């Protein structure tokens, strides 16, 4: 990919950091340098040398989006921000790469294909779906649906490793099923699609491998890390019973990866990437 013509938005997030590691010569900005919700900032930005935008910016606090303060913020960033970038991309003949989520679906279909109708359960999912619709209007776009993203920063694997280090045996939901998506894999998918000039459109973009529940993933984390701790299964309904402000979650997050494979991409099994990730974390 032409790094000189690449603009990474959301540079300080998990994906943004991985993108900067892959493309060190690219221009990388966060909201303090370029606020995608501010139309005037976008209008004043120099787009003349930008050939590709990768939008890794998002409001991702799923439960926070259910609050009075979080709801408009989720829509502002995930929907309006994405629409602003789609307009910029359209006006300046720029390729827009945008990251979406399994939360745009209600989790009833298995697996989820790229053509499934939107059916979000939560405010976060609704705001992401609105952003998807806007991005799809850009002539040159790659809309990538990732699930359960793991990279540098706070994430599920890191939290479970922390519990394991403290000898805490957790109770984890066992009725949400899907695959981890490591930022290394998401970056590889982006690079493949852009550099091979794959057809524009929507692609499911997760690691490959046999899907699993959060509880089973936790067991694997403990096994790889060498923690002899039991993991107790619970249902999503039981786990959140009596707690206020909890967003509904899709129980099935399994994505059909056949469209991505048809472009010639060979995915990495999440089990292998998880082992590599844990070893690096333990070595820190």
NORMO-V560326 format. One record per backbone hydrogen bond with DSSP energy under -1.0 kcal/mol. CO is the residue of the C=O (numbers start at 1). NH is the residue of the N-H. If there is no record, write none. Layout:
((CO;NH) (CO;NH))
This chain:
((1;3) (3;6) (5;51) (5;52) (6;27) (7;54) (8;29) (9;56) (10;13) (13;17) (14;18) (15;19) (16;20) (17;21) (18;22) (19;23) (23;26) (27;8) (29;10) (29;11) (30;33) (30;34) (35;38) (38;42) (39;43) (40;44) (47;50) (51;95) (52;7) (53;97) (54;9) (54;56) (55;99) (60;62) (61;65) (63;66) (64;67) (67;71) (70;74) (71;75) (72;76) (73;77) (74;78) (75;79) (75;80) (76;81) (79;83) (80;84) (81;85) (82;86) (83;87) (84;88) (85;89) (86;90) (87;91) (88;92) (89;94) (95;53) (96;142) (97;55) (98;144) (100;146) (101;104) (102;105) (104;119) (112;256) (113;116) (122;126) (123;127) (124;128) (125;129) (126;130) (127;131) (128;132) (129;133) (130;134) (131;135) (132;136) (134;137) (135;138) (140;96) (141;201) (142;98) (143;203) (144;100) (145;205) (148;181) (150;183) (155;159) (156;160) (157;161) (158;162) (159;163) (160;164) (161;165) (162;166) (163;168) (164;167) (170;232) (172;234) (173;215) (177;253) (178;212) (181;150) (182;186) (183;187) (184;188) (185;189) (186;190) (187;191) (188;192) (189;193) (190;194) (191;195) (192;196) (193;198) (201;143) (203;145) (208;270) (212;178) (213;217) (214;218) (215;219) (216;220) (217;221) (218;222) (219;223) (220;224) (221;225) (222;226) (222;227) (227;229) (232;172) (234;174) (235;239) (236;240) (240;243) (251;177) (254;112) (257;261) (258;262) (260;263) (260;265) (261;264) (268;208) (269;273) (270;274) (271;275) (272;276) (273;277) (274;278) (275;279) (276;280) (277;281) (278;282) (279;283))
